[in-house]
């Protein structure tokens, strides 16, 4: 089976998986009474409706009908992009699209560093086993995996924000943030992506780019330190296992250089578990960084979902669960494709 056929096969298998996720989320929604579940369908604030009108909406959307009817109506609403109305934050889809870029911006800067540093440090720790580099990487890995992210985030905030006045929380400094509203009103700022640093470059505003980058340094540092630690440990153990295989011994016996043995033969075969973990890490970050966003007051998906969950905001929780499931399904698809690229034998399975 070629790579193209393998990808097509995985894309076809994606359909029943996505449908299964939707069914599961719908089943969980059944524990919510219709008077709360109707929020998932409405495009306006249901609190402004009197009880009789609310009952008519419950009947309109089939919430007093059999389960299969309710599922068909809900699925139709999803396909039309209606995720409901939050009585706290307003239209759910609008808020999802507004907050997602903040989370994606953190991931754009964090994910490449996590993957590159994790693989590089893990591979070199295995090659230099029991040497100073290996000992230092293992100590840092244990420290990173055992340290709570909220503690590390608060510690960085105390050092850099409170003491050194490095920057503040949020996405921009207060003066630039307020001035940004004026620029938008004058038509001098265009929101191409809603990501501060990228839009700043596209608008030719280097001052906003530098300020946005400064506000990303601390949350990115937390994510890189915590997640890289786990990736290093997995990459090191996988690389040690690969280096002990007979084909590595044969490669060295043929007179191949250490560089060829490590980077051409051993590392490629050691990447499978590393790619799996990297996919889970990036997928998890894409669905929102609840603790990191809360500590640094970053208006992303994680802080939005946490705020909604505390107030039992059904439409937001349901939309967040659906979005998270889709992200992880796509992340698994990408990981499967990378598997086939790294090890062609997987395509034959």
N, C-alpha and C positions, 0 to 999 in steps of 0.2 A: 504494500500500500504506500503510495507516494504521500508527500507532505500535504499536497492540495486535497487529496481524497480524505486524508486524516482530519484536516480542518473542517471540511464539509460535513463529515460524519459527526464531529463534535458540535457543530452548529445545529445540526438536526436534533441531537440529543439535548440541546439546550432548551428546546421548546417544552418537553414534558417536565423538565426540572423547574423551569420558570412557572409553569402552570401549577405544579405541586406546591411551590412556595406561596402562590396567590391563594390556593385553596386552604393552606395551613393558616395564613393570616386571617382569612375570612372565618375559619372555624374558631379562632381565638376571639374574634369580634362578637361571636354569638353569646358570650358570657356578659356582654354589655347590654343593658336594657334599651329598647327601641328609642326611648326619649333622649338617650345620649348618642346612640348610634346614628340617628338621623343627621347629626352634625357632619358626618362623613359625606353626605350627599349635597348639602345645601351650599349655595354660593353667597349667601348673606347671613347676617347674625341671627340665629334662631331665638336669642333672648328678646329680640324685638317683636316676636310673634306671640299672639295670645294662644292659650292652650288648644282652642278649637282649630285654629289654623295649623298648629303643630301636628295635631292628630291627622289633619288632612294630608300633610306632607308624609307622615308615617305610612298612610295608606297609598299615597302616590308612588312612593319608592318601594312598595311591596314589603315593608317590614312587618306587616301582619299576615304575610303570605307564607307558604311553605319555603323550606330552606333553599331548594333549587331555584325558586323564583327570585329570592333575595340575592342569591349568588349571581344570577344572570343580570339583574339590575345593577349590582355593584360592579361587575366586570365591565359592563357597558359604560358606566361612569368613569372607570379607570381608563378605558380606551379613548375616551373623549377628554382626558386630562383633568377631570374634576376630582380633586382629593379632599374636598370638603372645606368647611369654614371653622376656624378656631375662634372661640369667643374671647380669647386672650390676645392672640397675635394677628387675627384676620385671615384672609384667604391662604390656605395651606400651601398650594402650589407656588404662589407668589413669594411666600416666605422661604420656601425650600430653594427656589432659584436665586433668591437674594442672599441667602446665607451659605450656600454651597461653595461659591467662589472663595470665600475666606478660608474654608477648610482645605480646598484644593490648592490654594496658594501655599499653605504650610506644607502640604504633601509634596508639591513640586520641588521645594527646597530641601525637604527632609529625606525623601525616599532615595534619590541618587546617592546621597552621602551615606545613608544606612547600608545600602547594598554594596557600594564600592568599598567603603571602609571595612564592612563586615567580612566580605570575601577576601580582601587583601590581608587583613590582620589574621583571619582564621587560617588561610593557606600558609602564610609565613610562620605562624605559631606552630603549625604541624611540621613544616620543613625544618624549623629551628627548635625542635622539641627539646625541652629541659635546658634551654639556654635563656639568657636574660630576657630576650624579647618574648619568649613563650611565657615566662613567669609573670612578666608585667601584664601581658594581655589577659592571662587567666585571672589575675587579681582584679583588673578592671572589669572583666566580664562578670565575676562574682559580685562585685560592688554594684554594677549596673543592673543585674537581674534581681538583686535583693533590695535595692533602694526604691521606695515608693516614688512614683513620678510627682505626686503632689508635694512631697517633702523636698525633693530636688528643685521643683519649680519655685516653691516658697523661699528656699535658700538662695536661689539665684536672684529672685525679686528683692530679697533683703539686701543682698550684696550690691547688685548693679542698679536697681531702681531706687531703693530707699537711701543707700549709702553713697554710691558713686554718681547718682543722678544720670545714669547712662541713657535711659529713656523711660517712657511711661508704659502703661498697659494699653490695650486696644490696638487698632491698626495704624493710627496716625496720632501725632501730637495734637492737643486740643486746638491750638491756633491754626494749624494747617487743615485740620478737619473742618473747622467752621468756615475757613476761607474756601474750602472745596465746594461747599454749598453755593457760595457766591459765584464761583467759576462756572458751575453747572448752570446756574440761572442766566449767566451772561453768554452761555454757549461756547465758553472757552475751555471746557473739559468734556470729553466724550467717554462714556463708560463702554469700552469695547468688550471687556471680559469681566468687569467688576472685581478684578484683582489689582490691588493698589500699585504694586511695583511694575507690573506689565503695562497697565493703563498709563502710569506715569511716563514710561519710556515712549509709548505710542503717542502721548500728548506732548512729548518733548519737555517734560518737567523733571529735571534731574533732582531738584530739592525734594520733591515728593517721593521719588524713587529711593533716595538715600534714607529719608525718614521712615518710609515703609519697610525698608530692609533692616533698619535698626530695631524696629518693633518685632521683626521676625527672628532676630538672632536668639533671644532667650527661649521662646517656645521650640524653635528648631533644635537648639542645643539639648533641651530636655529629651526630645523625641530621639535624636541621634544617639545620645548616650545610653538611654534605656533600651532601645530596640537593637542597636548595634551589638550590645553585650550578648544578647541571646543568639544573634546571627553568628558572632565570632565562635561561640562554643560549638554550635552545630557544624560550622564550616571546618573547624579544627578537627573534631572527631571524625567527620566524614573524610577529610583529607588523610588523616592517619590511617583509616581503614583502607583507602585507595592505595596509599603508599606501601601497604603490606601485601598487596596482591601479587600473584605470580607474574602477571604480564609486566609489572613494574620492574621486578627482578630481571626478567628477560630483556627488557629495554636497556637496563643498565649493563647487562652482560654483553649486549651488542655494541656497547661503547658510546651510547647516546650521552650527550651532556646533561648535567643536572638541570639546566634550564629547560631542555626539551622534555625530559622525564617528568618534571613537575608541571609545567604549563601546557604541554601538548597532550600528555597522556593522563596523568593523575588528576589534575584539576578538573578537566572536563567530566570525568566519571564521578567526581565528588560533588558535582553541582546539583544533582537531583534533589536531595533533601534541603539544600540551601535555597533552591528556587521555590520549593514548597513553602518554606517558612517565610521567605521574602514576599510571596504572594499573599499570605495571610496577614503579614504586617502591613503591607501597603493597602490591602482591602480594608483592614481594621481602621487605618488612619483615614481612608476616604469616607468612611461612614460617620466620622465625627470623633473629635478628641475631647471627650467630656471633661476630664480632669485638667488637661493642659489649657484648653480654651477657658475653663472657669477660672483657673489661677491667674491667667494673664488677661482676662476679660476680653477674649477674642470672640467676636460675634459670628461663630461658625455653627455647623450643624450639631455638634456635640452639646454645646451649652444650650442651644435651642431645644433639643430633645430632652435634656435633663430638666429644664425649666417646665416643659410641658408635662413630663411624667410626674413631677411633684404635684401638679394641679389636676391630674387625671384628665388631660386634654386629649380626648380620644382621637380626633382627626389627625392631630400632629403625631401622636404615638403610632398610629396605623400607617401613616405616610412614611414616617422614619423607618419603621420595620420593613415596609415594602422596598424603600430605597436601599436599605442596608442589604436586604436579601439579593436584590438585583446586582449590587456592586460585588458581592461575594461570588455570585454565580458567574459574572464576567471575569472576576479575578481567577477563579478556578479554570475557566476556559483559556485564559492567557497562559496560565501555568501549564496546562495540558499541551498547548501548542509549543511552549518552550521545552517541555519534556521531549517532544518528538524532534525538535531541532537539535537539542543537546545529544540525545541518544536515539539514533534512527531505529534501533531495535524495538522501541516502544510502539512504533507505527504498526508492527506486525501483530500486536496483541489483540 
